Amino acid sequence: MVPGIILFAFMIFMPESPRWLARKDRWDECHRILTLIHGKGDPDSPFVHYELNDIKEACALEAALADVTYWELFYPKNIYRTHIGKSLKCRLYIT
């Protein structure tokens, strides 16, 4: 329990996840955290801009696919794909 307690105590001081902030539409804070983590204080760092654009694209993709559910795996048009994927996954675990 000691490592868990130590982890919990120090989690208070960790910044929020930039992807979580982006999903909550808090882009300024997301950019600030990325600057702190990857930009070493430089908000115009190329890596910060690359990471911010990557997060924006991921959020746009998630928004576009928001209406997709796991139940669609069991629709008649997708059931064969589901069984093939399940079979391949089981074969990979066996070997």
PESULQUI-V853317 format. One record per residue. N is the residue number from 1. RES is the residue in one small letter. SS is DSSP state (A for helix, B for strand, O for the rest). OMEGA is omega in whole degrees, 0 to 359 (NA if undefined). D_CENTER is the distance of its C-alpha to the mean C-alpha in Angstrom with 1 decimal. Layout:
BEGIN
n & res & ss & omega & d_center
N & RES & SS & OMEGA & D_CENTER
N & RES & SS & OMEGA & D_CENTER
END
This chain:
BEGIN
n & res & ss & omega & d_center
1 & m & O & 183 & 28.2
2 & v & A & 178 & 28.8
3 & p & A & 178 & 25.6
4 & g & A & 179 & 23.6
5 & i & A & 179 & 25.7
6 & i & A & 178 & 25.3
7 & l & A & 179 & 21.5
8 & f & A & 182 & 21.6
9 & a & A & 183 & 24.1
10 & f & A & 177 & 22.2
11 & m & A & 179 & 18.8
12 & i & O & 185 & 20.7
13 & f & O & 181 & 21.0
14 & m & O & 178 & 17.4
15 & p & O & 178 & 15.7
16 & e & O & 177 & 12.9
17 & s & O & 178 & 9.3
18 & p & A & 179 & 9.4
19 & r & A & 177 & 6.2
20 & w & A & 178 & 7.9
21 & l & A & 179 & 11.1
22 & a & A & 178 & 10.3
23 & r & A & 178 & 9.6
24 & k & O & 178 & 12.9
25 & d & O & 178 & 14.5
26 & r & O & 189 & 15.5
27 & w & A & 180 & 15.4
28 & d & A & 178 & 18.2
29 & e & A & 178 & 16.7
30 & c & A & 179 & 13.5
31 & h & A & 180 & 15.9
32 & r & A & 180 & 18.0
33 & i & A & 178 & 15.5
34 & l & A & 177 & 14.5
35 & t & A & 179 & 18.3
36 & l & A & 186 & 18.9
37 & i & A & 189 & 16.5
38 & h & O & 187 & 16.9
39 & g & O & 181 & 19.9
40 & k & O & 177 & 22.4
41 & g & O & 181 & 23.5
42 & d & O & 182 & 23.8
43 & p & O & 180 & 21.9
44 & d & O & 179 & 23.2
45 & s & O & 180 & 21.8
46 & p & A & 181 & 20.8
47 & f & A & 177 & 17.7
48 & v & A & 179 & 16.6
49 & h & A & 178 & 17.3
50 & y & A & 181 & 15.6
51 & e & A & 179 & 12.3
52 & l & A & 177 & 12.8
53 & n & A & 178 & 13.7
54 & d & A & 179 & 10.7
55 & i & A & 178 & 8.5
56 & k & A & 179 & 11.4
57 & e & A & 179 & 11.5
58 & a & A & 179 & 8.0
59 & c & A & 178 & 9.0
60 & a & A & 178 & 12.4
61 & l & A & 178 & 11.5
62 & e & A & 179 & 9.9
63 & a & A & 180 & 13.0
64 & a & A & 182 & 15.2
65 & l & O & 185 & 14.2
66 & a & O & 183 & 14.3
67 & d & O & 179 & 17.8
68 & v & O & 180 & 17.0
69 & t & O & 177 & 17.5
70 & y & A & 179 & 18.0
71 & w & A & 179 & 21.7
72 & e & A & 176 & 21.9
73 & l & A & 184 & 21.8
74 & f & A & 174 & 25.2
75 & y & O & 182 & 26.8
76 & p & O & 182 & 29.9
77 & k & O & 183 & 28.5
78 & n & O & 187 & 25.5
79 & i & A & 179 & 27.1
80 & y & A & 177 & 28.3
81 & r & A & 179 & 24.9
82 & t & A & 180 & 23.6
83 & h & A & 178 & 26.5
84 & i & A & 179 & 26.3
85 & g & A & 178 & 22.7
86 & k & A & 180 & 23.6
87 & s & A & 179 & 26.7
88 & l & A & 179 & 25.1
89 & k & A & 179 & 22.6
90 & c & A & 180 & 25.6
91 & r & A & 181 & 27.6
92 & l & A & 179 & 25.1
93 & y & A & 182 & 25.2
94 & i & A & 184 & 29.0
95 & t & O & NA & 29.6
END
